[in-house]
Amino acid sequence: MVRSKTFARPRADFTLTAVVLSKAQWVIPVFVACLVAAKPSQTLGQAPASTGRFRITEKSADSLRISILTGTEAVFQADGTLALTDPRLVTVTDDGKTNLVFTASECLYDQDKKTIRSPGELSLSTGDGQMQLKGVGFSGNLAGPTLSVFGSVEARLDKKSRLPLAQAQQKTDTPSGEPELLQITSRQFELEPGRALFRGLVLVKDADGTLSSDSIAVGMREDDWEVQTIRAAGSVVLQAGQIKTTSEQADYDLPAGLIVLKGNPSWTMGERSGRANLLMIHRDSQTVNAEGDVYMKLPAGAKGEGGFLDFNAPKKEPSKAGEGRLAEIRSNVFLFQSATEENIGFARYIGAVRLTRGEGRLQCSFLNVRLAKGSGGVVESVNAEVGVKLAQGGDQLTAQTATYDLAQKTIQLRGEPKWKLGTQSGQARSVELSPDDGVFRASGRVKIQLPQPKGDARFLLPAKTEPSGEPLLIVCDSFEYRQAEEAKGLDSATFTGNVVLSGDEGLRVLAQNVVVGIDPEGAGLVSLDASGDLDVSTTGENAMRYVGDRLVYSTADETMRLTGKPSVEIRTRLDGAEVVALGQAAIYNLGTGLLRLTGDPVLKTAEGELRGREVVFDQQTKRLKATGRWKMTLNPKTIAKMREGTKKQGEMKTGTR
């Protein structure tokens, strides 16, 4: 260990005096020298010996730097130490770069142990001025060099080092070149090559927020003491605006601009909160990454991710399935990128995503939230992908993708969407919902299952057929279900394009458009309006076929009207023979069972034809009636049969006389 001094040691001076004196004379000087060497400040009541200005140089144990300790005055103390006035300690690298400057009002220097100590105040600064510190009470070792501060620690760090507070929002109101300082207070401070440690109620403050923890360790390059990493440990709380983060440990890599929080990290942002096993924040890109058992809470009124959960809310009547409840999200990974004036932002949930609120549930593999640029984080759309399953109460939707457009207030499902809503179920190529309007739309190879008609609505089925309970199957190009706007109104279902309705009883309806009115309470068929190339047929006993342009049914007057141009056609069989009814309109009364044909009606049977202004067929009595200049035309076989019958009756009368 090399050292140089600018003052002479008293012990050496007295030893030299003893050499030139005789044996009888050297006893007293040596004794005095021993006293001076042992307790120079108390010798013969003299004042402590002073060396004047002081300077000593020590090379560190790792040989990477040199410590230079100076003082305006050095005074020997009784314990062998030197009391330095205005001490100054500077550490210099091998290439001559200053990386640490220490000053104090006074301190004690131990020449043998190479240590300094003092109960007084001190100040410390890195060579580049990045960190400045002051405190009360300290001790240190020049060979380290090391330094410990025992109380009232206050430090300032220049934020050009990008320390971990807030979300690194770029400040445009800070004048160029003006330093942004970060303040640190703690009870204790320790410094050694490559490491600085703040301990005891550590608090970090700046314009962006605050950070508190039990300790903060600062990692520095050993050659120039430039800050590289920061680790906060023990009850870590980071507060920046409305964002508050807690964890047991927070690591910040300055070159990478990455903050990693471990030990049950959790966060709150206004009414939003979350937790995960690991939380990472990248300051420069303003991104957040949470991993492992991610759990988040969203406010009840959130229209972003939670918008999926109200997919069947009727108009003017908010869904009560999750009303007033927080939405909860679970996933394996969470990624967040804040929006800027130039770029959109996003929030992504990855792996086993589960979103719940009350009875509303969403499951998928990926959930992506798009944030509009320049909007302060306003949600623009939400997209769920892979294995999407939406459920609310007993209703359920499944698809490969689902997109919630907040601007249009619609939910779009793609990739073989299927649904089960109340008593109906179906599938299509795509589905679109407007929850606020109570509208459900499906398009592309639509297949729907509806419950069997109830009560009078069974006019569509053979009269003597017992209901099987099997649903009706409808195939069409597109389908729209619209919930009633008023509480006592009817829901409507519209089927468009190559509509085919069939049932197990042999019912088959072909049309281009079918509009159905449905009672939302009993899910019963109230009205039906079918038009365009209309062809309705049933099989089995009393099979019938209706051909026309339009079929209208309503429970209001218990009638079914079939109209057509130039005429409608109704075919059935009666006693094994075909019956054909033609006319411009056919009106069937479900209450009386009467079928009336109007508009030049013609009723054709095996016996002949019946014409009139109106032809009435009574299903109950199996009787026909024609009114208004009616005309009946019988075929020859019928006439012959009637003549033969008349002849037999005459013969029977003659035989009885």
Stockholm file with secondary structure:
# STOCKHOLM 1.0

chainA/1-657         MVRSKTFARPRADFTLTAVVLSKAQWVIPVFVACLVAAKPSQTLGQAPASTGRFRITEKSADSLRISILTGTEAVFQADGTLALTDPRLVTVTDDGKTNLVFTASECLYDQDKKTIRSPGELSLSTGDGQMQLKGVGFSGNLAGPTLSVFGSVEARLDKKSRLPLAQAQQKTDTPSGEPELLQITSRQFELEPGRALFRGLVLVKDADGTLSSDSIAVGMREDDWEVQTIRAAGSVVLQAGQIKTTSEQADYDLPAGLIVLKGNPSWTMGERSGRANLLMIHRDSQTVNAEGDVYMKLPAGAKGEGGFLDFNAPKKEPSKAGEGRLAEIRSNVFLFQSATEENIGFARYIGAVRLTRGEGRLQCSFLNVRLAKGSGGVVESVNAEVGVKLAQGGDQLTAQTATYDLAQKTIQLRGEPKWKLGTQSGQARSVELSPDDGVFRASGRVKIQLPQPKGDARFLLPAKTEPSGEPLLIVCDSFEYRQAEEAKGLDSATFTGNVVLSGDEGLRVLAQNVVVGIDPEGAGLVSLDASGDLDVSTTGENAMRYVGDRLVYSTADETMRLTGKPSVEIRTRLDGAEVVALGQAAIYNLGTGLLRLTGDPVLKTAEGELRGREVVFDQQTKRLKATGRWKMTLNPKTIAKMREGTKKQGEMKTGTR
#=GR chainA/1-657 SS CCCCCSSCCHHHHHHHHHHHSCTTTSHHHHHHHHHHHHCGGGGGGCCCCBCSSEEEEEECTTSSEEEEEEESEEEECTTSCEEEESCEEEEEETTSCEEEEEEESEEEEETTTTEEEEEEEEEEEETTSSEEEEEEEEEEETTTTEEEEEEEEEEEEEGGGCCSCTTCCCCSSSCTTCCCEEEEEESEEEEETTEEEEEEEEEEEETTEEEEEEEEEEEECTTTCCEEEEEEEEEEEEEETTEEEEEEEEEEETTTTEEEEESSCEEEETTEEEECSEEEEETTTTEEEEEEEEEEEECTTCCSGGGGGGTTCCTTSCCSSSTTCCEEEEEEEEEEECCCSSSCEEEEEEEEEEEEETTEEEEEEEEEEEECTTTTSCEEEEEEEEEEEEEETTEEEEEEEEEEETTTTEEEEESSCEEEETTEEEECSEEEEETTTTEEEEEEEEEEEECCCCGGGGGGSCTTCCCCCCCEEEEEEEEEEECCSSTTSCEEEEEEEEEEEECTTSCEEEEEEEEEEEETTTTEEEEEEEEEEEEEECCSTTCEEEEEEEEEEETTTTEEEEEEEEEEEEEEEETTEEEEEEEEEEEEETTTCEEEEESSCEEECSSEEEESSEEEEETTTTEEEEESSCEEEECHHHHHHHHHHHHHHHHHHHHTC
#=GC SS_cons         CCCCCSSCCHHHHHHHHHHHSCTTTSHHHHHHHHHHHHCGGGGGGCCCCBCSSEEEEEECTTSSEEEEEEESEEEECTTSCEEEESCEEEEEETTSCEEEEEEESEEEEETTTTEEEEEEEEEEEETTSSEEEEEEEEEEETTTTEEEEEEEEEEEEEGGGCCSCTTCCCCSSSCTTCCCEEEEEESEEEEETTEEEEEEEEEEEETTEEEEEEEEEEEECTTTCCEEEEEEEEEEEEEETTEEEEEEEEEEETTTTEEEEESSCEEEETTEEEECSEEEEETTTTEEEEEEEEEEEECTTCCSGGGGGGTTCCTTSCCSSSTTCCEEEEEEEEEEECCCSSSCEEEEEEEEEEEEETTEEEEEEEEEEEECTTTTSCEEEEEEEEEEEEEETTEEEEEEEEEEETTTTEEEEESSCEEEETTEEEECSEEEEETTTTEEEEEEEEEEEECCCCGGGGGGSCTTCCCCCCCEEEEEEEEEEECCSSTTSCEEEEEEEEEEEECTTSCEEEEEEEEEEEETTTTEEEEEEEEEEEEEECCSTTCEEEEEEEEEEETTTTEEEEEEEEEEEEEEEETTEEEEEEEEEEEEETTTCEEEEESSCEEECSSEEEESSEEEEETTTTEEEEESSCEEEECHHHHHHHHHHHHHHHHHHHHTC
//
